[in-house]
């Protein structure tokens, strides 16, 4: 009779001595990279605005000139961000004037002149449309995040409710149900996607915000809103308790 003995488990290979340093370095990159890139981007944009705006500001109004008058001509001071301040002040002033009667009249007169120029009017119209879409149309932003079955039944996609369909689109539908325009973004670039029209009954509105839904799309389903996760866990726990009590 042969007696079987358990063989000793093979020891795991020891990790190289530099693996800890490598993991620490990668962790540091994950922490530092977002902060560093954010600071660098902001610093670069501020410098670009300064370089573009400050040449239009008279030298006598620059703070460097005032500081040299007080502390002496040998004082060298480079105050970054002044161009941004001048830009914000000038843009706000122009916007305030444009809301008035005189400002609107001047804008209409200027646009009339621009529309008479063949090449300039095309550039101006395109830039104006983009600016109004991005900055001035806040009341037309997405209303809520939703779930719709797309591209076929049984497959769900995240969408953003735009508006209620009107005009020819609503009339040509023909079934009498209210149509809702839904923008279905693509992953990981949510700026592109599909404009689809769904009956209101086929749309499930979500409690998550537009920002949380955008994060969910951009992360390809890896980043869920914490509050929604906890709510889902509570629902599952309640269902389990009901099942146990029923048994």
C-alpha positions in Angstrom: 0.0 0.0 0.0 1.4 3.2 -1.1 1.0 6.2 1.2 0.4 9.5 -0.5 2.0 12.6 0.9 1.0 16.1 0.0 3.7 17.8 -1.9 4.9 21.1 -0.5 3.5 24.1 -2.5 6.0 25.8 -4.7 7.2 29.1 -3.2 6.0 32.1 -5.1 8.8 33.9 -6.9 9.9 37.0 -5.0 9.2 40.3 -6.7 12.2 42.2 -7.8 13.6 44.8 -5.4 12.7 47.6 -7.7 9.0 46.6 -8.1 8.0 48.7 -5.0 9.8 51.7 -6.4 8.1 51.2 -9.7 4.7 51.0 -8.1 5.4 54.1 -6.1 6.5 56.0 -9.1 3.4 55.0 -11.1 1.2 56.0 -8.2 3.0 59.4 -8.0 2.4 59.9 -11.8 -1.3 59.2 -11.3 -1.4 61.8 -8.5 0.9 64.5 -10.0 -0.1 64.3 -13.7 -3.7 65.7 -13.4 -2.5 68.5 -11.1 0.5 69.3 -13.2 -1.3 69.3 -16.5 -4.1 71.4 -15.1 -1.7 74.0 -13.7 0.3 74.0 -16.9 -2.8 74.4 -19.1 -4.1 77.3 -17.0 -0.7 79.0 -16.9 -0.3 78.6 -20.7 -3.8 80.0 -21.4 -3.2 83.0 -19.1 0.1 83.7 -20.8 -1.5 83.4 -24.2 -4.3 85.9 -23.3 -1.7 88.3 -21.8 0.4 88.2 -24.9 -2.7 88.9 -27.1 -4.4 91.6 -24.9 -1.6 93.6 -23.3 -0.3 95.0 -26.5 -3.6 96.9 -26.9 -3.4 98.4 -23.5 -1.5 101.8 -23.2 1.7 101.6 -21.4 0.7 104.2 -18.9 -2.2 102.0 -17.7 -0.1 98.9 -17.1 0.6 98.1 -13.5 4.3 97.5 -14.3 4.6 101.2 -15.3 2.9 102.3 -12.1 5.1 100.2 -10.0 8.2 101.6 -11.7 7.0 105.1 -11.0 6.6 104.3 -7.3 9.6 102.0 -6.7 11.9 103.3 -9.4 12.7 102.6 -13.0 15.0 99.7 -12.2 12.2 97.6 -10.7 11.3 94.7 -12.9 7.9 93.1 -12.2 6.1 90.5 -14.4 2.5 90.2 -13.2 1.0 87.3 -15.1 -2.7 87.4 -15.6 -3.3 91.1 -16.2 -4.4 90.4 -19.7 -7.1 88.1 -18.4 -8.3 90.8 -16.1 -8.4 93.4 -18.9 -10.1 90.8 -21.2 -12.8 90.0 -18.6 -13.5 93.6 -17.9 -13.6 94.6 -21.6 -15.8 91.6 -22.5 -18.2 92.3 -19.7 -18.4 96.0 -20.7 -19.2 95.1 -24.3 -21.9 92.6 -23.2 -23.5 95.2 -20.9 -23.5 97.7 -23.7 -24.9 95.2 -26.2 -28.0 94.6 -24.0 -29.0 98.2 -24.3 -31.0 99.8 -27.1 -28.0 101.8 -28.5 -25.8 98.7 -28.4 -28.4 96.5 -30.2 -28.8 99.2 -32.8 -25.1 99.4 -33.4 -24.8 95.6 -33.6 -27.6 95.4 -36.2 -26.0 98.2 -38.3 -22.6 96.4 -38.1 -24.1 93.1 -39.1 -25.9 94.7 -42.0 -22.5 95.9 -43.3 -20.9 92.5 -42.7 -23.6 90.7 -44.6 -22.8 92.7 -47.7 -19.2 91.3 -47.8 -19.2 87.9 -49.6 -16.3 86.1 -47.7 -16.5 88.0 -44.4 -20.2 87.2 -43.9 -19.7 83.5 -44.2 -16.9 83.5 -41.5 -18.8 85.9 -39.3 -22.1 83.8 -39.5 -20.3 80.6 -38.6 -18.4 82.1 -35.7 -21.5 83.8 -34.4 -23.5 80.6 -34.6 -20.8 78.7 -32.7 -20.5 81.4 -30.0 -24.2 81.6 -29.5 -24.5 77.8 -29.2 -21.6 77.5 -26.7 -22.0 80.6 -24.6 -25.4 82.3 -25.1 -27.9 79.4 -25.3 -27.9 78.3 -21.7 -31.7 78.0 -21.7 -31.4 75.4 -24.5 -29.1 73.1 -22.7 -30.0 69.4 -22.1 -32.8 69.0 -19.7 -32.2 65.5 -18.1 -30.3 62.3 -18.6 -32.2 59.3 -19.7 -32.1 55.7 -20.8 -33.4 54.6 -24.2 -33.3 51.2 -26.0 -30.9 51.8 -28.9 -29.9 50.5 -31.4 -32.5 47.8 -30.8 -34.8 46.5 -28.2 -33.1 45.0 -25.2 -30.0 47.2 -25.5 -29.9 50.3 -23.4 -28.0 53.5 -24.0 -27.5 56.7 -22.1 -29.0 59.8 -23.7 -29.7 63.4 -23.0 -33.2 64.9 -23.4 -33.0 68.0 -25.6 -36.5 69.3 -26.3 -40.0 68.3 -27.3 -40.1 67.8 -31.1 -42.0 70.5 -32.9 -42.9 71.6 -36.4 -42.6 69.3 -39.3 -40.7 66.6 -37.3 -43.6 66.3 -34.9 -46.3 66.5 -37.7 -44.7 63.9 -40.0 -44.4 61.3 -37.2 -48.1 60.5 -37.8 -48.8 58.3 -34.8 -50.0 61.1 -32.5 -47.6 60.4 -29.7 -45.4 63.1 -28.3 -41.9 62.9 -29.6 -38.8 63.8 -27.5 -35.5 64.6 -29.1 -32.7 62.7 -27.5 -29.0 63.1 -28.1 -27.1 59.8 -27.7 -23.4 60.5 -27.3 -20.5 58.2 -28.2 -17.8 56.9 -26.0 -15.3 58.3 -25.0 -16.0 61.5 -27.0 -19.4 62.7 -26.0 -19.3 65.7 -28.4 -20.2 63.4 -31.2 -23.3 61.2 -31.3 -26.8 60.8 -32.8 -29.9 62.9 -32.7 -32.9 60.5 -32.3 -36.6 61.1 -31.7 -38.4 58.7 -29.3 -42.0 58.6 -28.0 -42.1 59.9 -24.5 -43.3 56.5 -23.3 -40.0 54.8 -24.5 -37.8 57.1 -22.4 -36.7 56.4 -18.9 -35.6 59.6 -17.1 -32.7 59.2 -14.7 -32.1 60.9 -11.4 -28.4 61.5 -12.0 -27.3 64.9 -13.2 -26.1 65.7 -16.7 -22.5 65.9 -15.4 -22.7 62.5 -13.8 -24.2 60.9 -17.0 -21.4 62.6 -19.1 -18.8 61.1 -16.7 -20.4 57.7 -17.1 -20.2 57.9 -20.9 -16.7 59.3 -21.0 -15.4 56.6 -18.7 -17.0 53.8 -20.7 -19.1 52.7 -17.7 -16.3 52.8 -15.2 -17.3 55.8 -13.2 -20.8 55.7 -11.7 -22.3 58.4 -9.4 -21.7 57.4 -5.8 -25.2 58.3 -4.7 -26.8 56.2 -7.4 -24.6 53.2 -6.5 -25.7 53.4 -2.8 -29.3 53.7 -3.8 -29.0 50.7 -6.1 -27.4 48.7 -3.3 -30.2 49.7 -0.9 -32.8 48.5 -3.5 -31.0 45.2 -3.9 -30.7 44.8 -0.1 -34.5 45.5 0.3 -35.3 42.9 -2.4 -33.1 40.3 -0.7 -34.8 40.9 2.7 -38.2 40.6 1.1 -37.2 37.3 -0.6 -35.9 35.9 2.7 -39.1 36.9 4.5 -41.2 35.3 1.8 -39.2 32.0 2.1 
